[in-house]
Amino acid sequence: MKKRKILIPQPKSKFLLVQCPDCENKQIIFDHASTVVRCLVCGRVLARPTGGKAIIEAKILQVLE
């Protein structure tokens, strides 16, 4: 009898460390955000929801695993 490999699905979504283009504040956001994500310091929109992956309007510094 052949052994089957058990496949564990990996998530397609990730957390991102982004930097606000206005005030250069660093913030962690979710790349599949379902609501508008604003900067905690100046209030600029960093991510807009689309129904799937969000539109990121900030500079992505790092993808967190």
N, CA, C and O atoms as a GROMACS GRO file, in nm:
protein
  260
    1MET      N    1   0.083  -0.117   0.000
    1MET     CA    2   0.000   0.000   0.000
    1MET      C    3   0.089   0.125   0.000
    1MET      O    4   0.187   0.133   0.074
    2LYS      N    5   0.053   0.222  -0.084
    2LYS     CA    6   0.129   0.345  -0.096
    2LYS      C    7   0.088   0.445   0.011
    2LYS      O    8  -0.030   0.463   0.040
    3LYS      N    9   0.189   0.510   0.070
    3LYS     CA   10   0.159   0.614   0.166
    3LYS      C   11   0.132   0.744   0.092
    3LYS      O   12   0.204   0.779  -0.001
    4ARG      N   13   0.029   0.813   0.132
    4ARG     CA   14  -0.002   0.941   0.071
    4ARG      C   15   0.053   1.054   0.157
    4ARG      O   16   0.052   1.048   0.280
    5LYS      N   17   0.102   1.157   0.090
    5LYS     CA   18   0.145   1.274   0.164
    5LYS      C   19   0.022   1.355   0.205
    5LYS      O   20  -0.069   1.376   0.125
    6ILE      N   21   0.022   1.397   0.328
    6ILE     CA   22  -0.088   1.480   0.375
    6ILE      C   23  -0.054   1.625   0.342
    6ILE      O   24   0.045   1.680   0.391
    7LEU      N   25  -0.137   1.686   0.259
    7LEU     CA   26  -0.113   1.824   0.220
    7LEU      C   27  -0.187   1.916   0.316
    7LEU      O   28  -0.307   1.904   0.337
    8ILE      N   29  -0.111   2.008   0.373
    8ILE     CA   30  -0.170   2.107   0.463
    8ILE      C   31  -0.179   2.238   0.387
    8ILE      O   32  -0.076   2.291   0.346
    9PRO      N   33  -0.299   2.291   0.367
    9PRO     CA   34  -0.310   2.415   0.291
    9PRO      C   35  -0.247   2.533   0.364
    9PRO      O   36  -0.263   2.549   0.485
   10GLN      N   37  -0.175   2.614   0.290
   10GLN     CA   38  -0.112   2.733   0.345
   10GLN      C   39  -0.202   2.854   0.319
   10GLN      O   40  -0.264   2.861   0.213
   11PRO      N   41  -0.210   2.947   0.412
   11PRO     CA   42  -0.293   3.065   0.390
   11PRO      C   43  -0.236   3.154   0.281
   11PRO      O   44  -0.114   3.166   0.267
   12LYS      N   45  -0.324   3.218   0.204
   12LYS     CA   46  -0.281   3.306   0.097
   12LYS      C   47  -0.267   3.450   0.146
   12LYS      O   48  -0.213   3.535   0.075
   13SER      N   49  -0.314   3.477   0.265
   13SER     CA   50  -0.309   3.612   0.318
   13SER      C   51  -0.190   3.627   0.413
   13SER      O   52  -0.144   3.531   0.474
   14LYS      N   53  -0.143   3.751   0.424
   14LYS     CA   54  -0.027   3.778   0.509
   14LYS      C   55  -0.045   3.912   0.579
   14LYS      O   56  -0.129   3.993   0.540
   15PHE      N   57   0.034   3.933   0.681
   15PHE     CA   58   0.042   4.063   0.746
   15PHE      C   59   0.160   4.139   0.685
   15PHE      O   60   0.262   4.079   0.650
   16LEU      N   61   0.145   4.270   0.672
   16LEU     CA   62   0.246   4.353   0.609
   16LEU      C   63   0.289   4.464   0.704
   16LEU      O   64   0.206   4.523   0.773
   17LEU      N   65   0.420   4.492   0.707
   17LEU     CA   66   0.470   4.610   0.776
   17LEU      C   67   0.480   4.719   0.672
   17LEU      O   68   0.558   4.707   0.577
   18VAL      N   69   0.403   4.825   0.688
   18VAL     CA   70   0.398   4.932   0.589
   18VAL      C   71   0.440   5.064   0.653
   18VAL      O   72   0.438   5.079   0.775
   19GLN      N   73   0.478   5.159   0.566
   19GLN     CA   74   0.516   5.291   0.613
   19GLN      C   75   0.427   5.395   0.546
   19GLN      O   76   0.411   5.394   0.424
   20CYS      N   77   0.371   5.482   0.625
   20CYS     CA   78   0.282   5.587   0.574
   20CYS      C   79   0.364   5.684   0.489
   20CYS      O   80   0.470   5.728   0.532
   21PRO      N   81   0.317   5.719   0.368
   21PRO     CA   82   0.391   5.811   0.283
   21PRO      C   83   0.392   5.955   0.335
   21PRO      O   84   0.480   6.033   0.297
   22ASP      N   85   0.297   5.991   0.421
   22ASP     CA   86   0.292   6.128   0.471
   22ASP      C   87   0.379   6.149   0.596
   22ASP      O   88   0.468   6.233   0.596
   23CYS      N   89   0.352   6.071   0.700
   23CYS     CA   90   0.421   6.094   0.828
   23CYS      C   91   0.530   5.991   0.858
   23CYS      O   92   0.598   6.002   0.960
   24GLU      N   93   0.548   5.891   0.771
   24GLU     CA   94   0.649   5.785   0.783
   24GLU      C   95   0.631   5.698   0.908
   24GLU      O   96   0.726   5.638   0.957
   25ASN      N   97   0.507   5.690   0.957
   25ASN     CA   98   0.475   5.601   1.068
   25ASN      C   99   0.474   5.457   1.017
   25ASN      O  100   0.421   5.430   0.909
   26LYS      N  101   0.532   5.364   1.092
   26LYS     CA  102   0.531   5.222   1.056
   26LYS      C  103   0.415   5.155   1.127
   26LYS      O  104   0.389   5.178   1.245
   27GLN      N  105   0.345   5.070   1.051
   27GLN     CA  106   0.223   5.007   1.103
   27GLN      C  107   0.208   4.869   1.040
   27GLN      O  108   0.245   4.850   0.924
   28ILE      N  109   0.153   4.774   1.113
   28ILE     CA  110   0.126   4.640   1.062
   28ILE      C  111  -0.020   4.634   1.019
   28ILE      O  112  -0.110   4.666   1.096
   29ILE      N  113  -0.043   4.591   0.893
   29ILE     CA  114  -0.180   4.578   0.841
   29ILE      C  115  -0.196   4.440   0.778
   29ILE      O  116  -0.098   4.371   0.752
   30PHE      N  117  -0.321   4.402   0.754
   30PHE     CA  118  -0.356   4.275   0.692
   30PHE      C  119  -0.377   4.298   0.543
   30PHE      O  120  -0.445   4.393   0.505
   31ASP      N  121  -0.320   4.214   0.458
   31ASP     CA  122  -0.327   4.240   0.313
   31ASP      C  123  -0.463   4.206   0.252
   31ASP      O  124  -0.489   4.244   0.138
   32HIS      N  125  -0.550   4.136   0.325
   32HIS     CA  126  -0.686   4.110   0.279
   32HIS      C  127  -0.785   4.185   0.367
   32HIS      O  128  -0.887   4.130   0.409
   33ALA      N  129  -0.756   4.311   0.394
   33ALA     CA  130  -0.838   4.392   0.485
   33ALA      C  131  -0.979   4.409   0.428
   33ALA      O  132  -0.996   4.431   0.308
   34SER      N  133  -1.079   4.398   0.514
   34SER     CA  134  -1.219   4.412   0.471
   34SER      C  135  -1.276   4.549   0.503
   34SER      O  136  -1.389   4.580   0.466
   35THR      N  137  -1.198   4.631   0.571
   35THR     CA  138  -1.238   4.770   0.600
   35THR      C  139  -1.125   4.863   0.560
   35THR      O  140  -1.012   4.818   0.537
   36VAL      N  141  -1.155   4.992   0.551
   36VAL     CA  142  -1.052   5.091   0.518
   36VAL      C  143  -0.955   5.100   0.636
   36VAL      O  144  -0.997   5.117   0.750
   37VAL      N  145  -0.824   5.088   0.606
   37VAL     CA  146  -0.722   5.097   0.710
   37VAL      C  147  -0.656   5.234   0.700
   37VAL      O  148  -0.607   5.273   0.595
   38ARG      N  149  -0.657   5.307   0.812
   38ARG     CA  150  -0.599   5.441   0.816
   38ARG      C  151  -0.474   5.442   0.904
   38ARG      O  152  -0.458   5.358   0.993
   39CYS      N  153  -0.387   5.540   0.878
   39CYS     CA  154  -0.268   5.560   0.960
   39CYS      C  155  -0.313   5.602   1.100
   39CYS      O  156  -0.405   5.683   1.114
   40LEU      N  157  -0.248   5.548   1.202
   40LEU     CA  158  -0.287   5.579   1.339
   40LEU      C  159  -0.242   5.719   1.381
   40LEU      O  160  -0.295   5.774   1.478
   41VAL      N  161  -0.144   5.777   1.310
   41VAL     CA  162  -0.092   5.908   1.348
   41VAL      C  163  -0.163   6.020   1.271
   41VAL      O  164  -0.218   6.111   1.332
   42CYS      N  165  -0.161   6.012   1.137
   42CYS     CA  166  -0.213   6.124   1.057
   42CYS      C  167  -0.351   6.097   0.995
   42CYS      O  168  -0.416   6.191   0.950
   43GLY      N  169  -0.396   5.972   0.991
   43GLY     CA  170  -0.528   5.940   0.940
   43GLY      C  171  -0.536   5.915   0.791
   43GLY      O  172  -0.646   5.899   0.738
   44ARG      N  173  -0.423   5.911   0.720
   44ARG     CA  174  -0.425   5.884   0.577
   44ARG      C  175  -0.465   5.739   0.551
   44ARG      O  176  -0.434   5.650   0.630
   45VAL      N  177  -0.536   5.716   0.440
   45VAL     CA  178  -0.579   5.580   0.405
   45VAL      C  179  -0.457   5.500   0.357
   45VAL      O  180  -0.387   5.541   0.265
   46LEU      N  181  -0.434   5.384   0.421
   46LEU     CA  182  -0.322   5.297   0.385
   46LEU      C  183  -0.366   5.179   0.300
   46LEU      O  184  -0.289   5.130   0.218
   47ALA      N  185  -0.489   5.132   0.319
   47ALA     CA  186  -0.539   5.018   0.244
   47ALA      C  187  -0.689   5.032   0.222
   47ALA      O  188  -0.762   5.072   0.312
   48ARG      N  189  -0.733   4.999   0.100
   48ARG     CA  190  -0.876   5.003   0.065
   48ARG      C  191  -0.921   4.861   0.031
   48ARG      O  192  -0.852   4.790  -0.041
   49PRO      N  193  -1.038   4.818   0.083
   49PRO     CA  194  -1.086   4.683   0.054
   49PRO      C  195  -1.139   4.671  -0.089
   49PRO      O  196  -1.189   4.767  -0.146
   50THR      N  197  -1.126   4.551  -0.146
   50THR     CA  198  -1.177   4.525  -0.280
   50THR      C  199  -1.267   4.402  -0.285
   50THR      O  200  -1.325   4.373  -0.389
   51GLY      N  201  -1.279   4.331  -0.176
   51GLY     CA  202  -1.354   4.206  -0.174
   51GLY      C  203  -1.262   4.086  -0.170
   51GLY      O  204  -1.305   3.975  -0.139
   52GLY      N  205  -1.135   4.108  -0.200
   52GLY     CA  206  -1.031   4.006  -0.191
   52GLY      C  207  -0.910   4.071  -0.129
   52GLY      O  208  -0.913   4.115  -0.014
   53LYS      N  209  -0.803   4.077  -0.206
   53LYS     CA  210  -0.683   4.143  -0.159
   53LYS      C  211  -0.704   4.294  -0.161
   53LYS      O  212  -0.759   4.348  -0.257
   54ALA      N  213  -0.662   4.362  -0.056
   54ALA     CA  214  -0.683   4.506  -0.045
   54ALA      C  215  -0.582   4.582  -0.132
   54ALA      O  216  -0.474   4.531  -0.161
   55ILE      N  217  -0.620   4.702  -0.172
   55ILE     CA  218  -0.529   4.791  -0.245
   55ILE      C  219  -0.444   4.862  -0.141
   55ILE      O  220  -0.495   4.940  -0.061
   56ILE      N  221  -0.313   4.836  -0.143
   56ILE     CA  222  -0.221   4.894  -0.047
   56ILE      C  223  -0.169   5.026  -0.104
   56ILE      O  224  -0.109   5.028  -0.211
   57GLU      N  225  -0.191   5.135  -0.033
   57GLU     CA  226  -0.149   5.267  -0.079
   57GLU      C  227  -0.027   5.318  -0.003
   57GLU      O  228   0.008   5.435  -0.015
   58ALA      N  229   0.037   5.233   0.075
   58ALA     CA  230   0.154   5.270   0.152
   58ALA      C  231   0.274   5.190   0.102
   58ALA      O  232   0.259   5.095   0.025
   59LYS      N  233   0.392   5.229   0.146
   59LYS     CA  234   0.514   5.157   0.107
   59LYS      C  235   0.527   5.031   0.193
   59LYS      O  236   0.527   5.039   0.316
   60ILE      N  237   0.538   4.916   0.126
   60ILE     CA  238   0.551   4.788   0.198
   60ILE      C  239   0.698   4.769   0.236
   60ILE      O  240   0.784   4.764   0.148
   61LEU      N  241   0.725   4.760   0.364
   61LEU     CA  242   0.862   4.742   0.412
   61LEU      C  243   0.898   4.595   0.429
   61LEU      O  244   1.011   4.554   0.400
   62GLN      N  245   0.801   4.514   0.475
   62GLN     CA  246   0.830   4.373   0.505
   62GLN      C  247   0.703   4.292   0.503
   62GLN      O  248   0.597   4.340   0.543
   63VAL      N  249   0.714   4.169   0.455
   63VAL     CA  250   0.602   4.074   0.460
   63VAL      C  251   0.626   3.984   0.580
   63VAL      O  252   0.729   3.916   0.587
   64LEU      N  253   0.533   3.982   0.673
   64LEU     CA  254   0.549   3.904   0.795
   64LEU      C  255   0.486   3.766   0.777
   64LEU      O  256   0.375   3.754   0.726
   65GLU      N  257   0.557   3.664   0.819
   65GLU     CA  258   0.508   3.526   0.806
   65GLU      C  259   0.430   3.486   0.928
   65GLU      O  260   0.382   3.373   0.935
   0.00000   0.00000   0.00000
